[in-house]
């Protein structure tokens, strides 16, 4: 975890440097904008944690297991062969990431081309042998789904069945059938929704896009020519206070998509993102109002304004 600590420490030093320059009266540093501190901290969090690192493990039989290092590179473990048991994969995640609170695993929805596999028992290895596999993500803390991109002319939806607890392959089939049920559409991407056991889930979110082969002779541009450009639906933490919103939206959509898995979570995420944006907008308005009050106060009492600014 040293990578993250060093990253955060760098941004904190930047803040302290700017504050120090402000104390010396150097203009154009922090000024009286309290919001600048929050902006820099936000950059720190996003910059440090939006890297390519995702705790993951991958297996190929007769080859040493692989796990992703915090720098985003894959590392070979020549002592461990392929693991098929879900509980053993979870245990292996906890072994290779002892500093993280690994709570579950989920099979990646995409195949990864991984280099550097080593034969079992090799003490030293400089192999460039590569395999294309589907890794397992080692989930830490509250459940967080994959981010799904919704391109132009595509649709996203979700399926959630609280009484159904199935694995990755089952929900994948649900997503594919859901998109096949739409005219000239096919699955673009999908992700699991709400875990109910080790690598077991109660739903799926998915994105359906036009099938180029099926729509070659179909005229589908009339209604879709005005659709918005590609947008990204970011991963959303569905734990804690957001759970109520998820359940509310899921119950509303459940009857329409009983046999699909990927649509359910996408729509739930869309609802949550809307709420988050409203909260963020409200918070930014409060910050802006506070800044204006400090600015007005500074005209009357500059010292009092400075004290008010750093409360």
Secondary structure as GFF3:
##gff-version 3
##sequence-region A 1 311
A	DSSP	alpha_helix	2	23	.	.	.	ID=ss1
A	DSSP	alpha_helix	35	49	.	.	.	ID=ss2
A	DSSP	beta_strand	56	58	.	.	.	ID=ss3
A	DSSP	beta_strand	65	68	.	.	.	ID=ss4
A	DSSP	beta_strand	74	77	.	.	.	ID=ss5
A	DSSP	alpha_helix	86	96	.	.	.	ID=ss6
A	DSSP	beta_strand	102	107	.	.	.	ID=ss7
A	DSSP	beta_strand	112	115	.	.	.	ID=ss8
A	DSSP	beta_strand	130	133	.	.	.	ID=ss9
A	DSSP	beta_strand	136	140	.	.	.	ID=ss10
A	DSSP	beta_strand	148	150	.	.	.	ID=ss11
A	DSSP	beta_strand	155	160	.	.	.	ID=ss12
A	DSSP	alpha_helix	168	180	.	.	.	ID=ss13
A	DSSP	beta_strand	185	197	.	.	.	ID=ss14
A	DSSP	beta_strand	200	210	.	.	.	ID=ss15
A	DSSP	alpha_helix	221	224	.	.	.	ID=ss16
A	DSSP	beta_strand	231	233	.	.	.	ID=ss17
A	DSSP	three_ten_helix	240	242	.	.	.	ID=ss18
A	DSSP	alpha_helix	243	253	.	.	.	ID=ss19
A	DSSP	three_ten_helix	254	256	.	.	.	ID=ss20
A	DSSP	alpha_helix	262	300	.	.	.	ID=ss21
A	DSSP	alpha_helix	302	309	.	.	.	ID=ss22
###
